[in-house]
Amino acid sequence: MKRSSPTNLGKESSKLLEEIEELEREIEDIKKRIPPHSVRYEIIQLLEQKEQELERKKTLLTQERRPD
């Protein structure tokens, strides 16, 4: 696996943090749009995809911050 230099690591971490924050906002927006009854499958599927992507990015961020 390719390791980043300390400078790039900071930039990559910042980018991941921004992406994580955006995903969290998107997830909250999706949750607000879910009606209490008759939830469409597409909305649930979209929510699950965003939550999986969020977890993946959080894992990447954790791995980048880990020392060798």
For each residue, the residues with C-beta under 8 A, 3 or more apart:
1:
2:
3: 68
4: 8 9 12 64
5: 8 9
6: 9 10
7: 10 11
8: 4 5 11 12
9: 4 5 6 12 13 64
10: 6 7 13 14
11: 7 8 14 15
12: 4 8 9 15 16 64
13: 9 10 16 17 61 64 65
14: 10 11 17 18
15: 11 12 18 19
16: 12 13 19 20 57 60 61 64
17: 13 14 20 21 61
18: 14 15 21 22
19: 15 16 22 23 57
20: 16 17 23 24 54 57 58 61
21: 17 18 24 25
22: 18 19 25 26
23: 19 20 26 27 50 53 54 57
24: 20 21 27 28 54
25: 21 22 28 29
26: 22 23 29 30 50
27: 23 24 30 31 47 50 51 54
28: 24 25 31 32
29: 25 26 32 33
30: 26 27 33 34 43 46 47 50
31: 27 28 34 47
32: 28 29
33: 29 30 43
34: 30 31 39 43 44 47
35: 38 39
36:
37:
38: 35
39: 34 35 43 44
40: 43 44
41: 44 45
42: 45 46
43: 30 33 34 39 40 46 47
44: 34 39 40 41 47 48
45: 41 42 48 49
46: 30 42 43 49 50
47: 27 30 31 34 43 44 50 51
48: 44 45 51 52
49: 45 46 52 53
50: 23 26 27 30 46 47 53 54
51: 27 47 48 54 55
52: 48 49 55 56
53: 23 49 50 56 57
54: 20 23 24 27 50 51 57 58
55: 51 52 58 59
56: 52 53 59 60
57: 16 19 20 23 53 54 60 61
58: 20 54 55 61 62
59: 55 56 62 63
60: 16 56 57 63 64
61: 13 16 17 20 57 58 64 65
62: 58 59 65 66
63: 59 60 66
64: 4 9 12 13 16 60 61
65: 13 61 62
66: 62 63
67:
68: 3
